[in-house]
Amino acid sequence: MYVVKSLTLEHNHPHGEKEFSTYATSRRLTGELRDQVQTLMDRGANALIVTQYVQAQGKQIKLRDVHNMRRKLNSRGMPDMYVLH
């Protein structure tokens, strides 16, 4: 059996907006920006260009996120041009 003898109500790691922006849930694209990114992908823009475009719009995103979006589109029956070779 365990007994709690003390409790510290402080974080043992940094926390704030900067750290939150790195979470996958906050990097997820929604609304008009998502539609714009899909249009870019439809027109054959490479992942780096898409990543730079999204970051210029003020949204944090990783190159890997764009690769994952392409893979997801391909799994839904989109053309093979979305698969990076």
PDB file of N, CA, C and O in Angstrom, chain B, residues numbered from 101:
ATOM      1  N   MET B 101       0.839  -1.171   0.000  1.00  0.00           N
ATOM      2  CA  MET B 101       0.000   0.000   0.000  1.00  0.00           C
ATOM      3  C   MET B 101       0.893   1.247   0.000  1.00  0.00           C
ATOM      4  O   MET B 101       1.940   1.288   0.646  1.00  0.00           O
ATOM      5  N   TYR B 102       0.433   2.275  -0.758  1.00  0.00           N
ATOM      6  CA  TYR B 102       1.170   3.528  -0.856  1.00  0.00           C
ATOM      7  C   TYR B 102       0.431   4.621  -0.093  1.00  0.00           C
ATOM      8  O   TYR B 102      -0.799   4.660  -0.066  1.00  0.00           O
ATOM      9  N   VAL B 103       1.199   5.496   0.517  1.00  0.00           N
ATOM     10  CA  VAL B 103       0.640   6.635   1.234  1.00  0.00           C
ATOM     11  C   VAL B 103       1.307   7.899   0.721  1.00  0.00           C
ATOM     12  O   VAL B 103       2.534   7.998   0.723  1.00  0.00           O
ATOM     13  N   VAL B 104       0.516   8.860   0.283  1.00  0.00           N
ATOM     14  CA  VAL B 104       1.044  10.140  -0.178  1.00  0.00           C
ATOM     15  C   VAL B 104       1.381  10.978   1.052  1.00  0.00           C
ATOM     16  O   VAL B 104       0.519  11.259   1.886  1.00  0.00           O
ATOM     17  N   LYS B 105       2.656  11.373   1.150  1.00  0.00           N
ATOM     18  CA  LYS B 105       3.093  12.149   2.316  1.00  0.00           C
ATOM     19  C   LYS B 105       3.235  13.629   1.999  1.00  0.00           C
ATOM     20  O   LYS B 105       3.151  14.474   2.890  1.00  0.00           O
ATOM     21  N   SER B 106       3.457  13.945   0.696  1.00  0.00           N
ATOM     22  CA  SER B 106       3.559  15.354   0.321  1.00  0.00           C
ATOM     23  C   SER B 106       3.081  15.514  -1.124  1.00  0.00           C
ATOM     24  O   SER B 106       3.035  14.562  -1.902  1.00  0.00           O
ATOM     25  N   LEU B 107       2.731  16.746  -1.442  1.00  0.00           N
ATOM     26  CA  LEU B 107       2.213  17.040  -2.766  1.00  0.00           C
ATOM     27  C   LEU B 107       2.747  18.401  -3.188  1.00  0.00           C
ATOM     28  O   LEU B 107       2.642  19.377  -2.446  1.00  0.00           O
ATOM     29  N   THR B 108       3.320  18.457  -4.382  1.00  0.00           N
ATOM     30  CA  THR B 108       3.811  19.712  -4.931  1.00  0.00           C
ATOM     31  C   THR B 108       2.979  20.044  -6.163  1.00  0.00           C
ATOM     32  O   THR B 108       2.949  19.273  -7.123  1.00  0.00           O
ATOM     33  N   LEU B 109       2.319  21.166  -6.138  1.00  0.00           N
ATOM     34  CA  LEU B 109       1.434  21.546  -7.241  1.00  0.00           C
ATOM     35  C   LEU B 109       2.157  22.452  -8.231  1.00  0.00           C
ATOM     36  O   LEU B 109       1.645  23.505  -8.609  1.00  0.00           O
ATOM     37  N   GLU B 110       3.338  22.039  -8.643  1.00  0.00           N
ATOM     38  CA  GLU B 110       4.122  22.763  -9.627  1.00  0.00           C
ATOM     39  C   GLU B 110       4.513  21.803 -10.740  1.00  0.00           C
ATOM     40  O   GLU B 110       4.757  20.619 -10.508  1.00  0.00           O
ATOM     41  N   HIS B 111       4.567  22.343 -11.959  1.00  0.00           N
ATOM     42  CA  HIS B 111       5.009  21.524 -13.078  1.00  0.00           C
ATOM     43  C   HIS B 111       6.502  21.259 -12.963  1.00  0.00           C
ATOM     44  O   HIS B 111       7.262  22.115 -12.511  1.00  0.00           O
ATOM     45  N   ASN B 112       6.914  20.066 -13.375  1.00  0.00           N
ATOM     46  CA  ASN B 112       8.336  19.736 -13.365  1.00  0.00           C
ATOM     47  C   ASN B 112       8.933  19.846 -14.772  1.00  0.00           C
ATOM     48  O   ASN B 112       9.994  19.292 -15.061  1.00  0.00           O
ATOM     49  N   HIS B 113       8.215  20.581 -15.644  1.00  0.00           N
ATOM     50  CA  HIS B 113       8.666  20.798 -17.013  1.00  0.00           C
ATOM     51  C   HIS B 113       8.100  22.136 -17.482  1.00  0.00           C
ATOM     52  O   HIS B 113       7.134  22.637 -16.907  1.00  0.00           O
ATOM     53  N   PRO B 114       8.695  22.716 -18.522  1.00  0.00           N
ATOM     54  CA  PRO B 114       8.160  23.988 -19.029  1.00  0.00           C
ATOM     55  C   PRO B 114       6.749  23.797 -19.590  1.00  0.00           C
ATOM     56  O   PRO B 114       6.435  22.749 -20.154  1.00  0.00           O
ATOM     57  N   HIS B 115       5.923  24.796 -19.433  1.00  0.00           N
ATOM     58  CA  HIS B 115       4.576  24.749 -20.001  1.00  0.00           C
ATOM     59  C   HIS B 115       4.175  26.155 -20.426  1.00  0.00           C
ATOM     60  O   HIS B 115       4.551  27.151 -19.807  1.00  0.00           O
ATOM     61  N   GLY B 116       3.421  26.200 -21.475  1.00  0.00           N
ATOM     62  CA  GLY B 116       2.982  27.490 -21.987  1.00  0.00           C
ATOM     63  C   GLY B 116       2.573  27.368 -23.438  1.00  0.00           C
ATOM     64  O   GLY B 116       2.465  26.268 -23.979  1.00  0.00           O
ATOM     65  N   GLU B 117       2.347  28.511 -24.063  1.00  0.00           N
ATOM     66  CA  GLU B 117       1.877  28.537 -25.455  1.00  0.00           C
ATOM     67  C   GLU B 117       2.882  27.897 -26.411  1.00  0.00           C
ATOM     68  O   GLU B 117       2.495  27.176 -27.331  1.00  0.00           O
ATOM     69  N   LYS B 118       4.165  28.159 -26.195  1.00  0.00           N
ATOM     70  CA  LYS B 118       5.191  27.605 -27.079  1.00  0.00           C
ATOM     71  C   LYS B 118       5.178  26.071 -27.039  1.00  0.00           C
ATOM     72  O   LYS B 118       5.244  25.422 -28.083  1.00  0.00           O
ATOM     73  N   GLU B 119       5.096  25.509 -25.864  1.00  0.00           N
ATOM     74  CA  GLU B 119       5.073  24.050 -25.733  1.00  0.00           C
ATOM     75  C   GLU B 119       3.774  23.472 -26.287  1.00  0.00           C
ATOM     76  O   GLU B 119       3.782  22.422 -26.929  1.00  0.00           O
ATOM     77  N   PHE B 120       2.659  24.158 -26.038  1.00  0.00           N
ATOM     78  CA  PHE B 120       1.366  23.684 -26.530  1.00  0.00           C
ATOM     79  C   PHE B 120       1.331  23.643 -28.053  1.00  0.00           C
ATOM     80  O   PHE B 120       0.709  22.752 -28.632  1.00  0.00           O
ATOM     81  N   SER B 121       1.992  24.598 -28.711  1.00  0.00           N
ATOM     82  CA  SER B 121       1.959  24.651 -30.174  1.00  0.00           C
ATOM     83  C   SER B 121       2.681  23.470 -30.820  1.00  0.00           C
ATOM     84  O   SER B 121       2.514  23.227 -32.015  1.00  0.00           O
ATOM     85  N   THR B 122       3.476  22.738 -30.050  1.00  0.00           N
ATOM     86  CA  THR B 122       4.178  21.585 -30.595  1.00  0.00           C
ATOM     87  C   THR B 122       3.341  20.307 -30.536  1.00  0.00           C
ATOM     88  O   THR B 122       3.726  19.299 -31.130  1.00  0.00           O
ATOM     89  N   TYR B 123       2.217  20.324 -29.842  1.00  0.00           N
ATOM     90  CA  TYR B 123       1.358  19.140 -29.752  1.00  0.00           C
ATOM     91  C   TYR B 123       0.674  18.886 -31.091  1.00  0.00           C
ATOM     92  O   TYR B 123       0.330  19.825 -31.810  1.00  0.00           O
ATOM     93  N   ALA B 124       0.484  17.630 -31.415  1.00  0.00           N
ATOM     94  CA  ALA B 124      -0.154  17.265 -32.682  1.00  0.00           C
ATOM     95  C   ALA B 124      -1.558  17.855 -32.802  1.00  0.00           C
ATOM     96  O   ALA B 124      -1.972  18.243 -33.894  1.00  0.00           O
ATOM     97  N   THR B 125      -2.284  17.924 -31.707  1.00  0.00           N
ATOM     98  CA  THR B 125      -3.652  18.458 -31.762  1.00  0.00           C
ATOM     99  C   THR B 125      -3.668  19.930 -32.127  1.00  0.00           C
ATOM    100  O   THR B 125      -4.615  20.390 -32.765  1.00  0.00           O
ATOM    101  N   SER B 126      -2.646  20.683 -31.740  1.00  0.00           N
ATOM    102  CA  SER B 126      -2.630  22.099 -32.109  1.00  0.00           C
ATOM    103  C   SER B 126      -2.032  22.338 -33.482  1.00  0.00           C
ATOM    104  O   SER B 126      -2.181  23.428 -34.034  1.00  0.00           O
ATOM    105  N   ARG B 127      -1.361  21.346 -34.045  1.00  0.00           N
ATOM    106  CA  ARG B 127      -0.822  21.472 -35.403  1.00  0.00           C
ATOM    107  C   ARG B 127      -1.837  21.054 -36.462  1.00  0.00           C
ATOM    108  O   ARG B 127      -1.599  21.251 -37.654  1.00  0.00           O
ATOM    109  N   ARG B 128      -2.951  20.487 -36.050  1.00  0.00           N
ATOM    110  CA  ARG B 128      -3.971  20.012 -36.997  1.00  0.00           C
ATOM    111  C   ARG B 128      -4.603  21.189 -37.729  1.00  0.00           C
ATOM    112  O   ARG B 128      -4.953  22.197 -37.115  1.00  0.00           O
ATOM    113  N   LEU B 129      -4.747  21.054 -39.037  1.00  0.00           N
ATOM    114  CA  LEU B 129      -5.316  22.127 -39.857  1.00  0.00           C
ATOM    115  C   LEU B 129      -6.828  21.991 -39.916  1.00  0.00           C
ATOM    116  O   LEU B 129      -7.368  20.885 -39.967  1.00  0.00           O
ATOM    117  N   THR B 130      -7.501  23.134 -39.907  1.00  0.00           N
ATOM    118  CA  THR B 130      -8.959  23.139 -39.985  1.00  0.00           C
ATOM    119  C   THR B 130      -9.414  24.276 -40.891  1.00  0.00           C
ATOM    120  O   THR B 130      -8.648  25.186 -41.206  1.00  0.00           O
ATOM    121  N   GLY B 131     -10.643  24.206 -41.293  1.00  0.00           N
ATOM    122  CA  GLY B 131     -11.301  25.289 -42.013  1.00  0.00           C
ATOM    123  C   GLY B 131     -10.663  25.677 -43.325  1.00  0.00           C
ATOM    124  O   GLY B 131     -10.256  24.833 -44.123  1.00  0.00           O
ATOM    125  N   GLU B 132     -10.586  26.987 -43.527  1.00  0.00           N
ATOM    126  CA  GLU B 132     -10.123  27.538 -44.800  1.00  0.00           C
ATOM    127  C   GLU B 132      -8.662  27.179 -45.080  1.00  0.00           C
ATOM    128  O   GLU B 132      -8.298  26.905 -46.224  1.00  0.00           O
ATOM    129  N   LEU B 133      -7.831  27.181 -44.045  1.00  0.00           N
ATOM    130  CA  LEU B 133      -6.422  26.852 -44.249  1.00  0.00           C
ATOM    131  C   LEU B 133      -6.267  25.409 -44.732  1.00  0.00           C
ATOM    132  O   LEU B 133      -5.439  25.126 -45.598  1.00  0.00           O
ATOM    133  N   ARG B 134      -7.058  24.508 -44.174  1.00  0.00           N
ATOM    134  CA  ARG B 134      -7.011  23.110 -44.621  1.00  0.00           C
ATOM    135  C   ARG B 134      -7.424  22.996 -46.095  1.00  0.00           C
ATOM    136  O   ARG B 134      -6.810  22.255 -46.862  1.00  0.00           O
ATOM    137  N   ASP B 135      -8.463  23.731 -46.477  1.00  0.00           N
ATOM    138  CA  ASP B 135      -8.916  23.720 -47.870  1.00  0.00           C
ATOM    139  C   ASP B 135      -7.824  24.249 -48.803  1.00  0.00           C
ATOM    140  O   ASP B 135      -7.600  23.706 -49.885  1.00  0.00           O
ATOM    141  N   GLN B 136      -7.148  25.318 -48.369  1.00  0.00           N
ATOM    142  CA  GLN B 136      -6.069  25.887 -49.172  1.00  0.00           C
ATOM    143  C   GLN B 136      -4.922  24.894 -49.340  1.00  0.00           C
ATOM    144  O   GLN B 136      -4.349  24.774 -50.423  1.00  0.00           O
ATOM    145  N   VAL B 137      -4.593  24.185 -48.262  1.00  0.00           N
ATOM    146  CA  VAL B 137      -3.518  23.193 -48.330  1.00  0.00           C
ATOM    147  C   VAL B 137      -3.904  22.052 -49.269  1.00  0.00           C
ATOM    148  O   VAL B 137      -3.070  21.578 -50.041  1.00  0.00           O
ATOM    149  N   GLN B 138      -5.141  21.613 -49.210  1.00  0.00           N
ATOM    150  CA  GLN B 138      -5.579  20.550 -50.117  1.00  0.00           C
ATOM    151  C   GLN B 138      -5.509  21.004 -51.567  1.00  0.00           C
ATOM    152  O   GLN B 138      -5.160  20.217 -52.447  1.00  0.00           O
ATOM    153  N   THR B 139      -5.836  22.265 -51.824  1.00  0.00           N
ATOM    154  CA  THR B 139      -5.725  22.811 -53.179  1.00  0.00           C
ATOM    155  C   THR B 139      -4.269  22.806 -53.635  1.00  0.00           C
ATOM    156  O   THR B 139      -3.971  22.421 -54.766  1.00  0.00           O
ATOM    157  N   LEU B 140      -3.365  23.233 -52.758  1.00  0.00           N
ATOM    158  CA  LEU B 140      -1.938  23.198 -53.097  1.00  0.00           C
ATOM    159  C   LEU B 140      -1.490  21.782 -53.445  1.00  0.00           C
ATOM    160  O   LEU B 140      -0.770  21.569 -54.419  1.00  0.00           O
ATOM    161  N   MET B 141      -1.923  20.824 -52.641  1.00  0.00           N
ATOM    162  CA  MET B 141      -1.549  19.428 -52.890  1.00  0.00           C
ATOM    163  C   MET B 141      -2.160  18.928 -54.196  1.00  0.00           C
ATOM    164  O   MET B 141      -1.512  18.193 -54.941  1.00  0.00           O
ATOM    165  N   ASP B 142      -3.399  19.320 -54.476  1.00  0.00           N
ATOM    166  CA  ASP B 142      -4.053  18.932 -55.726  1.00  0.00           C
ATOM    167  C   ASP B 142      -3.266  19.429 -56.933  1.00  0.00           C
ATOM    168  O   ASP B 142      -3.236  18.784 -57.982  1.00  0.00           O
ATOM    169  N   ARG B 143      -2.636  20.576 -56.769  1.00  0.00           N
ATOM    170  CA  ARG B 143      -1.875  21.170 -57.874  1.00  0.00           C
ATOM    171  C   ARG B 143      -0.425  20.723 -57.903  1.00  0.00           C
ATOM    172  O   ARG B 143       0.365  21.213 -58.710  1.00  0.00           O
ATOM    173  N   GLY B 144      -0.068  19.781 -57.012  1.00  0.00           N
ATOM    174  CA  GLY B 144       1.258  19.169 -57.070  1.00  0.00           C
ATOM    175  C   GLY B 144       2.351  19.856 -56.281  1.00  0.00           C
ATOM    176  O   GLY B 144       3.527  19.562 -56.492  1.00  0.00           O
ATOM    177  N   ALA B 145       2.004  20.769 -55.371  1.00  0.00           N
ATOM    178  CA  ALA B 145       3.036  21.428 -54.562  1.00  0.00           C
ATOM    179  C   ALA B 145       3.736  20.396 -53.677  1.00  0.00           C
ATOM    180  O   ALA B 145       3.099  19.509 -53.110  1.00  0.00           O
ATOM    181  N   ASN B 146       5.059  20.531 -53.572  1.00  0.00           N
ATOM    182  CA  ASN B 146       5.772  19.565 -52.733  1.00  0.00           C
ATOM    183  C   ASN B 146       5.585  19.903 -51.256  1.00  0.00           C
ATOM    184  O   ASN B 146       5.134  20.994 -50.907  1.00  0.00           O
ATOM    185  N   ALA B 147       5.936  18.962 -50.407  1.00  0.00           N
ATOM    186  CA  ALA B 147       5.670  19.070 -48.977  1.00  0.00           C
ATOM    187  C   ALA B 147       6.374  20.268 -48.345  1.00  0.00           C
ATOM    188  O   ALA B 147       5.810  20.909 -47.458  1.00  0.00           O
ATOM    189  N   LEU B 148       7.569  20.577 -48.773  1.00  0.00           N
ATOM    190  CA  LEU B 148       8.307  21.701 -48.199  1.00  0.00           C
ATOM    191  C   LEU B 148       7.604  23.020 -48.506  1.00  0.00           C
ATOM    192  O   LEU B 148       7.502  23.882 -47.633  1.00  0.00           O
ATOM    193  N   ILE B 149       7.125  23.184 -49.719  1.00  0.00           N
ATOM    194  CA  ILE B 149       6.405  24.407 -50.093  1.00  0.00           C
ATOM    195  C   ILE B 149       5.126  24.534 -49.272  1.00  0.00           C
ATOM    196  O   ILE B 149       4.800  25.621 -48.796  1.00  0.00           O
ATOM    197  N   VAL B 150       4.410  23.444 -49.104  1.00  0.00           N
ATOM    198  CA  VAL B 150       3.175  23.462 -48.312  1.00  0.00           C
ATOM    199  C   VAL B 150       3.487  23.822 -46.865  1.00  0.00           C
ATOM    200  O   VAL B 150       2.777  24.621 -46.255  1.00  0.00           O
ATOM    201  N   THR B 151       4.541  23.238 -46.317  1.00  0.00           N
ATOM    202  CA  THR B 151       4.941  23.529 -44.935  1.00  0.00           C
ATOM    203  C   THR B 151       5.267  25.007 -44.769  1.00  0.00           C
ATOM    204  O   THR B 151       4.822  25.640 -43.811  1.00  0.00           O
ATOM    205  N   GLN B 152       6.038  25.557 -45.695  1.00  0.00           N
ATOM    206  CA  GLN B 152       6.409  26.971 -45.620  1.00  0.00           C
ATOM    207  C   GLN B 152       5.188  27.872 -45.758  1.00  0.00           C
ATOM    208  O   GLN B 152       5.101  28.902 -45.090  1.00  0.00           O
ATOM    209  N   TYR B 153       4.250  27.497 -46.613  1.00  0.00           N
ATOM    210  CA  TYR B 153       3.026  28.281 -46.796  1.00  0.00           C
ATOM    211  C   TYR B 153       2.223  28.331 -45.495  1.00  0.00           C
ATOM    212  O   TYR B 153       1.777  29.397 -45.072  1.00  0.00           O
ATOM    213  N   VAL B 154       2.046  27.172 -44.871  1.00  0.00           N
ATOM    214  CA  VAL B 154       1.263  27.108 -43.635  1.00  0.00           C
ATOM    215  C   VAL B 154       1.951  27.909 -42.527  1.00  0.00           C
ATOM    216  O   VAL B 154       1.290  28.633 -41.783  1.00  0.00           O
ATOM    217  N   GLN B 155       3.261  27.783 -42.419  1.00  0.00           N
ATOM    218  CA  GLN B 155       3.986  28.525 -41.398  1.00  0.00           C
ATOM    219  C   GLN B 155       3.894  30.033 -41.642  1.00  0.00           C
ATOM    220  O   GLN B 155       3.847  30.811 -40.689  1.00  0.00           O
ATOM    221  N   ALA B 156       3.868  30.448 -42.901  1.00  0.00           N
ATOM    222  CA  ALA B 156       3.723  31.869 -43.226  1.00  0.00           C
ATOM    223  C   ALA B 156       2.340  32.392 -42.819  1.00  0.00           C
ATOM    224  O   ALA B 156       2.168  33.591 -42.602  1.00  0.00           O
ATOM    225  N   GLN B 157       1.362  31.495 -42.717  1.00  0.00           N
ATOM    226  CA  GLN B 157       0.015  31.870 -42.280  1.00  0.00           C
ATOM    227  C   GLN B 157      -0.077  31.952 -40.760  1.00  0.00           C
ATOM    228  O   GLN B 157      -1.130  32.290 -40.219  1.00  0.00           O
ATOM    229  N   GLY B 158       1.029  31.642 -40.061  1.00  0.00           N
ATOM    230  CA  GLY B 158       1.066  31.747 -38.609  1.00  0.00           C
ATOM    231  C   GLY B 158       0.727  30.474 -37.868  1.00  0.00           C
ATOM    232  O   GLY B 158       0.528  30.505 -36.653  1.00  0.00           O
ATOM    233  N   LYS B 159       0.658  29.365 -38.560  1.00  0.00           N
ATOM    234  CA  LYS B 159       0.317  28.080 -37.936  1.00  0.00           C
ATOM    235  C   LYS B 159       1.572  27.224 -37.866  1.00  0.00           C
ATOM    236  O   LYS B 159       2.298  27.103 -38.853  1.00  0.00           O
ATOM    237  N   GLN B 160       1.832  26.633 -36.713  1.00  0.00           N
ATOM    238  CA  GLN B 160       2.968  25.728 -36.580  1.00  0.00           C
ATOM    239  C   GLN B 160       2.608  24.390 -37.208  1.00  0.00           C
ATOM    240  O   GLN B 160       1.534  23.843 -36.956  1.00  0.00           O
ATOM    241  N   ILE B 161       3.508  23.873 -38.021  1.00  0.00           N
ATOM    242  CA  ILE B 161       3.310  22.577 -38.656  1.00  0.00           C
ATOM    243  C   ILE B 161       4.677  22.011 -38.983  1.00  0.00           C
ATOM    244  O   ILE B 161       5.630  22.752 -39.224  1.00  0.00           O
ATOM    245  N   LYS B 162       4.761  20.713 -38.989  1.00  0.00           N
ATOM    246  CA  LYS B 162       6.019  20.046 -39.314  1.00  0.00           C
ATOM    247  C   LYS B 162       5.934  19.449 -40.712  1.00  0.00           C
ATOM    248  O   LYS B 162       4.853  19.144 -41.216  1.00  0.00           O
ATOM    249  N   LEU B 163       7.093  19.292 -41.319  1.00  0.00           N
ATOM    250  CA  LEU B 163       7.158  18.662 -42.635  1.00  0.00           C
ATOM    251  C   LEU B 163       6.512  17.277 -42.585  1.00  0.00           C
ATOM    252  O   LEU B 163       5.827  16.878 -43.526  1.00  0.00           O
ATOM    253  N   ARG B 164       6.725  16.553 -41.500  1.00  0.00           N
ATOM    254  CA  ARG B 164       6.146  15.216 -41.342  1.00  0.00           C
ATOM    255  C   ARG B 164       4.618  15.283 -41.346  1.00  0.00           C
ATOM    256  O   ARG B 164       3.968  14.358 -41.833  1.00  0.00           O
ATOM    257  N   ASP B 165       4.039  16.352 -40.815  1.00  0.00           N
ATOM    258  CA  ASP B 165       2.574  16.506 -40.830  1.00  0.00           C
ATOM    259  C   ASP B 165       2.051  16.557 -42.264  1.00  0.00           C
ATOM    260  O   ASP B 165       1.015  15.969 -42.575  1.00  0.00           O
ATOM    261  N   VAL B 166       2.771  17.260 -43.132  1.00  0.00           N
ATOM    262  CA  VAL B 166       2.353  17.375 -44.532  1.00  0.00           C
ATOM    263  C   VAL B 166       2.476  16.017 -45.223  1.00  0.00           C
ATOM    264  O   VAL B 166       1.596  15.631 -45.993  1.00  0.00           O
ATOM    265  N   HIS B 167       3.553  15.301 -44.955  1.00  0.00           N
ATOM    266  CA  HIS B 167       3.703  13.951 -45.522  1.00  0.00           C
ATOM    267  C   HIS B 167       2.541  13.061 -45.073  1.00  0.00           C
ATOM    268  O   HIS B 167       2.001  12.289 -45.866  1.00  0.00           O
ATOM    269  N   ASN B 168       2.164  13.172 -43.803  1.00  0.00           N
ATOM    270  CA  ASN B 168       1.052  12.370 -43.291  1.00  0.00           C
ATOM    271  C   ASN B 168      -0.264  12.753 -43.951  1.00  0.00           C
ATOM    272  O   ASN B 168      -1.099  11.886 -44.207  1.00  0.00           O
ATOM    273  N   MET B 169      -0.463  14.043 -44.232  1.00  0.00           N
ATOM    274  CA  MET B 169      -1.684  14.471 -44.932  1.00  0.00           C
ATOM    275  C   MET B 169      -1.740  13.861 -46.330  1.00  0.00           C
ATOM    276  O   MET B 169      -2.789  13.395 -46.774  1.00  0.00           O
ATOM    277  N   ARG B 170      -0.605  13.871 -47.012  1.00  0.00           N
ATOM    278  CA  ARG B 170      -0.561  13.270 -48.352  1.00  0.00           C
ATOM    279  C   ARG B 170      -0.893  11.776 -48.290  1.00  0.00           C
ATOM    280  O   ARG B 170      -1.649  11.268 -49.117  1.00  0.00           O
ATOM    281  N   ARG B 171      -0.332  11.094 -47.323  1.00  0.00           N
ATOM    282  CA  ARG B 171      -0.583   9.667 -47.172  1.00  0.00           C
ATOM    283  C   ARG B 171      -2.063   9.419 -46.884  1.00  0.00           C
ATOM    284  O   ARG B 171      -2.651   8.473 -47.408  1.00  0.00           O
ATOM    285  N   LYS B 172      -2.651  10.255 -46.065  1.00  0.00           N
ATOM    286  CA  LYS B 172      -4.068  10.102 -45.736  1.00  0.00           C
ATOM    287  C   LYS B 172      -4.937  10.318 -46.977  1.00  0.00           C
ATOM    288  O   LYS B 172      -5.899   9.582 -47.196  1.00  0.00           O
ATOM    289  N   LEU B 173      -4.599  11.328 -47.790  1.00  0.00           N
ATOM    290  CA  LEU B 173      -5.343  11.555 -49.028  1.00  0.00           C
ATOM    291  C   LEU B 173      -5.223  10.357 -49.958  1.00  0.00           C
ATOM    292  O   LEU B 173      -6.197   9.967 -50.601  1.00  0.00           O
ATOM    293  N   ASN B 174      -4.029   9.771 -50.031  1.00  0.00           N
ATOM    294  CA  ASN B 174      -3.819   8.617 -50.898  1.00  0.00           C
ATOM    295  C   ASN B 174      -4.639   7.412 -50.427  1.00  0.00           C
ATOM    296  O   ASN B 174      -5.158   6.654 -51.247  1.00  0.00           O
ATOM    297  N   SER B 175      -4.753   7.240 -49.123  1.00  0.00           N
ATOM    298  CA  SER B 175      -5.521   6.110 -48.603  1.00  0.00           C
ATOM    299  C   SER B 175      -7.015   6.267 -48.877  1.00  0.00           C
ATOM    300  O   SER B 175      -7.770   5.297 -48.807  1.00  0.00           O
ATOM    301  N   ARG B 176      -7.434   7.483 -49.186  1.00  0.00           N
ATOM    302  CA  ARG B 176      -8.838   7.743 -49.511  1.00  0.00           C
ATOM    303  C   ARG B 176      -9.105   7.646 -51.002  1.00  0.00           C
ATOM    304  O   ARG B 176     -10.182   8.017 -51.468  1.00  0.00           O
ATOM    305  N   GLY B 177      -8.133   7.151 -51.751  1.00  0.00           N
ATOM    306  CA  GLY B 177      -8.341   6.950 -53.170  1.00  0.00           C
ATOM    307  C   GLY B 177      -7.912   8.101 -54.044  1.00  0.00           C
ATOM    308  O   GLY B 177      -8.304   8.176 -55.209  1.00  0.00           O
ATOM    309  N   MET B 178      -7.113   9.001 -53.502  1.00  0.00           N
ATOM    310  CA  MET B 178      -6.619  10.117 -54.303  1.00  0.00           C
ATOM    311  C   MET B 178      -5.506   9.602 -55.220  1.00  0.00           C
ATOM    312  O   MET B 178      -4.983   8.513 -54.985  1.00  0.00           O
ATOM    313  N   PRO B 179      -5.137  10.345 -56.242  1.00  0.00           N
ATOM    314  CA  PRO B 179      -4.107   9.896 -57.179  1.00  0.00           C
ATOM    315  C   PRO B 179      -2.758   9.636 -56.510  1.00  0.00           C
ATOM    316  O   PRO B 179      -2.469  10.163 -55.436  1.00  0.00           O
ATOM    317  N   ASP B 180      -1.942   8.812 -57.166  1.00  0.00           N
ATOM    318  CA  ASP B 180      -0.639   8.448 -56.632  1.00  0.00           C
ATOM    319  C   ASP B 180       0.328   9.605 -56.538  1.00  0.00           C
ATOM    320  O   ASP B 180       1.370   9.474 -55.897  1.00  0.00           O
ATOM    321  N   MET B 181       0.021  10.742 -57.156  1.00  0.00           N
ATOM    322  CA  MET B 181       0.934  11.871 -57.097  1.00  0.00           C
ATOM    323  C   MET B 181       1.124  12.368 -55.672  1.00  0.00           C
ATOM    324  O   MET B 181       2.068  13.111 -55.407  1.00  0.00           O
ATOM    325  N   TYR B 182       0.234  11.968 -54.731  1.00  0.00           N
ATOM    326  CA  TYR B 182       0.347  12.397 -53.340  1.00  0.00           C
ATOM    327  C   TYR B 182       1.335  11.551 -52.548  1.00  0.00           C
ATOM    328  O   TYR B 182       1.740  11.932 -51.450  1.00  0.00           O
ATOM    329  N   VAL B 183       1.719  10.422 -53.092  1.00  0.00           N
ATOM    330  CA  VAL B 183       2.656   9.558 -52.380  1.00  0.00           C
ATOM    331  C   VAL B 183       4.068   9.998 -52.712  1.00  0.00           C
ATOM    332  O   VAL B 183       4.443  10.090 -53.881  1.00  0.00           O
ATOM    333  N   LEU B 184       4.844  10.267 -51.682  1.00  0.00           N
ATOM    334  CA  LEU B 184       6.228  10.692 -51.910  1.00  0.00           C
ATOM    335  C   LEU B 184       7.104   9.482 -52.120  1.00  0.00           C
ATOM    336  O   LEU B 184       7.037   8.524 -51.350  1.00  0.00           O
ATOM    337  N   HIS B 185       7.916   9.512 -53.143  1.00  0.00           N
ATOM    338  CA  HIS B 185       8.789   8.388 -53.444  1.00  0.00           C
ATOM    339  C   HIS B 185      10.191   8.663 -52.977  1.00  0.00           C
ATOM    340  O   HIS B 185      11.075   7.822 -53.146  1.00  0.00           O
TER     341      HIS B 185
END
